[in-house]
Amino acid sequence: MQPSSPPSFAQHIRNYTIAFYQTQRNAFVIIITLLLSLYILTVPDQAGDMINAVIDDGVFHRLFQYILLSTLVWSWLVYGCTRMILHISPVGIRMNKESDLLLRWLPKVGGVLPALILAYAFWKPDRWQPYLLLLESGAMLIQFLWVEQHVPVFALPDHWRFSDRYTNIKQDIRCLWRHPLGRLVIRTGVMLTLFLIALFSLPVQWGIAQRLRPTAIIIFGITMYTFWGSVVVYFNDYRYRPLVLIVAGYLVIISAFNDNTAVRKATGTLVPPISQRPTVDAHFAQWVAARRQEDGDTIPLVLVAAEGGGIRALNWTAETLIRLDSIIPGFSRHVYALSGVSGGGVGTVFYTAFLRDFAEADRTRAFDQFRNVIRDDYLSGVSSALLFPESVQRLIPVPLPALERAKWLEDSWAASYYNNLALSTLDSSLTQLYQTRAGYNYNLPSLLLNGTLAESGQKIITSNLQLDAHYFKNVVSTLDVLGADVPLKTAASLCSRFPIVTNGGLIQKDTLLGNGRKQRYGGHVVDGGYFDNSGVETCIQLLNNLVPAIRRLDTTERVTIIPYVLFIQNSNPNGNLPQKRSILQEVQIPLLAFLNAWDNGSITRDNMFNSFMDRFDNPKTNYLTLRLAYNEKYPLGWYMSDSVARNIGQQAKDSISLTNRELVRLKGAFGRMNVKRVVN
């Protein structure tokens, strides 16, 4: 009998391929979480800025220590979960030498990958962090080898005993619990989950999430999802018990009943009824009267459009407006309205609250504290709510509004404003912002915060003004749908609900039908950038509303109003042809088209409205764009490193200056109009 020849290289490749498929078919959830982690921690600009912030603080700072700790926990959970899936009661594995090798090494390789992913994310050859993470990955491999040889609960068997026969779920639970490693993994995962959910369910005002910062929070969240995904996959049997499909179906079904996104309403005896909001015509008449001194006056009227763009837009908008206040006396008092989208809208809210809270003579002193507000970390709170409290909500068939992540974002804004300026203005209602003991405050700019109603695609505006439907055609008014006012922090969030980071805010009202029954109408308010990320269109609608009154003042009362539309732009106006993308084009191309059109839509509107204003003669309207220069990548989320924040602040100081010819003209116009600095 001829001895069998050793397998060829091609046969080895075939055997390893089959073995890898058989093993990873069961552990696919761990591969998916690792790949998602690689993307989340390395691709978005927000991720790069988060990493840079940790690098700038140094290796001995607590932020990097938290990342080392969270990576350690993540690595051990990946190792334990992979062993639980592959080694305890697996199904459908055909044993050979290749399968044996993969079963012994895949858990260890999986456990090393988290530190390698972080090392890649931190990679800067001249910094110590990536090398320490590489060292951690090597230390993890040594730990895994050591415990397998010296700790009985982690010991590997000499031979694998697997069965292909059907087992019910009770048998699988019994098998898992009888196995020492199975008990250890389950106990550790459950205790870690309870601890993390309890920790990150504490009030956002306590600042727990901010102490850890987003990177460590995201790693802990990935760890928790890796564990529970592994548990579901362990009990899943693709032949008899498709638990993955059952869980997915359950989550889809209960999502019809656990919508917890209903927006907050402002309550209390001090909140004015929304019916008392002034109309645009009535408000404008009072606004002019507060600035008019005599017949023949010329009064500048500034409409500001603040483009969306997360914390990048928040910082650039606020820094620009602060800078304009400092170089043009009387500027803020002649800003009639602020039209904000997304982060630009949040910037206009913060700026308006600051104007209300500090008299003009005191603002310079308070600027540093105000800059702490616009530069604060708002991603930690919302990401911790997304990963932990909202995970509980997804499993419960009844809504728990306190678990919604957008409310955590709102509370983090209000908490930062209070911690830095000792004022709870953002907790008060939108209309309360304009109330004083003497009556309505016409020295503050009005707010028009632009969102999008997801169910209809209409623009929806949250404002202290009653909007005229004749000029704001097909525009929904948030307060009119709700029939109530909202907190100022909620008004800010209703224009800045960017996909994934935050969810849509539910607004609805009961409408009486002809048969006497009530039908609830409304929808979910999402980011205004879906409709128009520039905010300029709303300024044009408002200007059209004001034109009849402006012309009437000019002809009957000899008062000249000179409108200025000021566009604060932060998107990248790159007009160069890009490189083509071909990988996964069926998925990638539609997403790229949507996201890039979001940014470029603002540039197109800017060019269009700029040329349109040249033809607007009665009244003659001036159009000015103040752009953020793109010297580096700026994040789009709710976190910004100190270095990027300082860079934007320096840009505002350098470019928003009297070297800008348009601003020289604007300041000169204010001077000719005898605009005086007024202390509110």
WOGISUL-V92517 format. One record per residue. RES is the residue in one letter. SS is DSSP state (H for helix, E for strand, - for the rest). Layout:
[[RES/SS] [RES/SS]]
//
This chain:
[[M/-] [Q/-] [P/-] [S/-] [S/-] [P/-] [P/-] [S/-] [F/H] [A/H] [Q/H] [H/H] [I/H] [R/H] [N/H] [Y/H] [T/H] [I/H] [A/H] [F/H] [Y/H] [Q/H] [T/H] [Q/H] [R/-] [N/-] [A/-] [F/H] [V/H] [I/H] [I/H] [I/H] [T/H] [L/H] [L/H] [L/H] [S/H] [L/H] [Y/H] [I/H] [L/H] [T/H] [V/-] [P/-] [D/H] [Q/H] [A/H] [G/H] [D/H] [M/H] [I/H] [N/H] [A/H] [V/H] [I/H] [D/H] [D/H] [G/-] [V/-] [F/-] [H/-] [R/H] [L/H] [F/H] [Q/H] [Y/H] [I/H] [L/H] [L/H] [S/H] [T/H] [L/H] [V/H] [W/H] [S/H] [W/H] [L/H] [V/H] [Y/H] [G/H] [C/H] [T/H] [R/H] [M/H] [I/H] [L/H] [H/H] [I/-] [S/-] [P/-] [V/-] [G/-] [I/-] [R/-] [M/-] [N/-] [K/H] [E/H] [S/H] [D/H] [L/H] [L/H] [L/H] [R/H] [W/H] [L/H] [P/H] [K/H] [V/H] [G/H] [G/H] [V/H] [L/H] [P/H] [A/H] [L/H] [I/H] [L/H] [A/H] [Y/H] [A/H] [F/-] [W/-] [K/-] [P/-] [D/-] [R/-] [W/-] [Q/H] [P/H] [Y/H] [L/H] [L/H] [L/H] [L/H] [E/H] [S/H] [G/H] [A/H] [M/H] [L/H] [I/H] [Q/H] [F/H] [L/H] [W/H] [V/H] [E/H] [Q/H] [H/H] [V/-] [P/H] [V/H] [F/H] [A/-] [L/-] [P/-] [D/-] [H/-] [W/-] [R/-] [F/-] [S/-] [D/-] [R/-] [Y/-] [T/-] [N/-] [I/H] [K/H] [Q/H] [D/H] [I/H] [R/H] [C/H] [L/H] [W/H] [R/H] [H/-] [P/H] [L/H] [G/H] [R/H] [L/H] [V/H] [I/H] [R/H] [T/H] [G/H] [V/H] [M/H] [L/H] [T/H] [L/H] [F/H] [L/H] [I/H] [A/H] [L/H] [F/H] [S/-] [L/-] [P/-] [V/H] [Q/H] [W/H] [G/-] [I/H] [A/H] [Q/H] [R/H] [L/H] [R/H] [P/H] [T/H] [A/H] [I/H] [I/H] [I/H] [F/H] [G/H] [I/H] [T/H] [M/H] [Y/H] [T/H] [F/H] [W/H] [G/H] [S/H] [V/H] [V/H] [V/H] [Y/H] [F/H] [N/-] [D/E] [Y/-] [R/-] [Y/-] [R/E] [P/-] [L/H] [V/H] [L/H] [I/H] [V/H] [A/H] [G/H] [Y/H] [L/H] [V/H] [I/H] [I/H] [S/-] [A/-] [F/-] [N/-] [D/-] [N/-] [T/-] [A/E] [V/-] [R/-] [K/-] [A/-] [T/-] [G/-] [T/-] [L/-] [V/-] [P/-] [P/-] [I/H] [S/H] [Q/H] [R/-] [P/-] [T/E] [V/H] [D/H] [A/H] [H/H] [F/H] [A/H] [Q/H] [W/H] [V/H] [A/H] [A/H] [R/H] [R/-] [Q/-] [E/-] [D/-] [G/-] [D/-] [T/E] [I/E] [P/E] [L/E] [V/E] [L/E] [V/E] [A/E] [A/E] [E/-] [G/-] [G/-] [G/H] [I/H] [R/H] [A/H] [L/H] [N/H] [W/H] [T/H] [A/H] [E/H] [T/H] [L/H] [I/H] [R/H] [L/H] [D/H] [S/H] [I/H] [I/-] [P/-] [G/-] [F/-] [S/H] [R/H] [H/H] [V/E] [Y/E] [A/E] [L/E] [S/E] [G/E] [V/E] [S/H] [G/H] [G/H] [G/H] [V/H] [G/H] [T/H] [V/H] [F/H] [Y/H] [T/H] [A/H] [F/H] [L/H] [R/H] [D/H] [F/-] [A/-] [E/H] [A/H] [D/H] [R/H] [T/H] [R/H] [A/H] [F/H] [D/H] [Q/H] [F/H] [R/H] [N/H] [V/H] [I/H] [R/-] [D/-] [D/-] [Y/-] [L/H] [S/H] [G/H] [V/H] [S/H] [S/H] [A/H] [L/H] [L/H] [F/H] [P/H] [E/H] [S/H] [V/H] [Q/H] [R/H] [L/H] [I/-] [P/-] [V/-] [P/-] [L/-] [P/H] [A/H] [L/H] [E/-] [R/H] [A/H] [K/H] [W/H] [L/H] [E/H] [D/H] [S/H] [W/H] [A/H] [A/H] [S/H] [Y/H] [Y/H] [N/H] [N/H] [L/H] [A/-] [L/-] [S/-] [T/H] [L/H] [D/H] [S/-] [S/E] [L/-] [T/H] [Q/H] [L/H] [Y/H] [Q/E] [T/E] [R/-] [A/-] [G/E] [Y/E] [N/-] [Y/-] [N/-] [L/-] [P/-] [S/E] [L/E] [L/E] [L/E] [N/E] [G/E] [T/E] [L/E] [A/-] [E/-] [S/-] [G/-] [Q/E] [K/E] [I/E] [I/E] [T/E] [S/E] [N/-] [L/-] [Q/E] [L/-] [D/-] [A/-] [H/-] [Y/-] [F/-] [K/-] [N/-] [V/E] [V/E] [S/E] [T/H] [L/H] [D/H] [V/H] [L/H] [G/-] [A/-] [D/-] [V/-] [P/E] [L/H] [K/H] [T/H] [A/H] [A/H] [S/H] [L/-] [C/-] [S/-] [R/-] [F/-] [P/-] [I/-] [V/-] [T/-] [N/-] [G/-] [G/E] [L/E] [I/E] [Q/E] [K/E] [D/E] [T/E] [L/E] [L/-] [G/-] [N/-] [G/-] [R/-] [K/E] [Q/E] [R/E] [Y/E] [G/E] [G/E] [H/E] [V/E] [V/E] [D/E] [G/H] [G/H] [Y/H] [F/-] [D/-] [N/-] [S/-] [G/-] [V/H] [E/H] [T/H] [C/H] [I/H] [Q/H] [L/H] [L/H] [N/H] [N/H] [L/H] [V/H] [P/H] [A/H] [I/H] [R/H] [R/H] [L/H] [D/H] [T/H] [T/H] [E/-] [R/-] [V/-] [T/E] [I/E] [I/E] [P/E] [Y/E] [V/E] [L/E] [F/E] [I/E] [Q/E] [N/-] [S/-] [N/-] [P/-] [N/-] [G/-] [N/-] [L/-] [P/-] [Q/-] [K/-] [R/-] [S/-] [I/-] [L/-] [Q/H] [E/H] [V/H] [Q/H] [I/H] [P/H] [L/H] [L/H] [A/H] [F/H] [L/H] [N/H] [A/H] [W/H] [D/H] [N/H] [G/H] [S/H] [I/H] [T/H] [R/H] [D/H] [N/H] [M/H] [F/H] [N/H] [S/H] [F/H] [M/H] [D/-] [R/-] [F/-] [D/E] [N/-] [P/-] [K/E] [T/-] [N/E] [Y/E] [L/E] [T/E] [L/E] [R/E] [L/-] [A/-] [Y/-] [N/-] [E/-] [K/-] [Y/-] [P/-] [L/-] [G/-] [W/-] [Y/-] [M/-] [S/-] [D/H] [S/H] [V/H] [A/H] [R/H] [N/H] [I/H] [G/H] [Q/H] [Q/H] [A/H] [K/H] [D/H] [S/H] [I/-] [S/-] [L/-] [T/-] [N/-] [R/H] [E/H] [L/H] [V/H] [R/H] [L/H] [K/H] [G/H] [A/H] [F/H] [G/H] [R/H] [M/-] [N/-] [V/-] [K/-] [R/-] [V/-] [V/-] [N/-]]
//
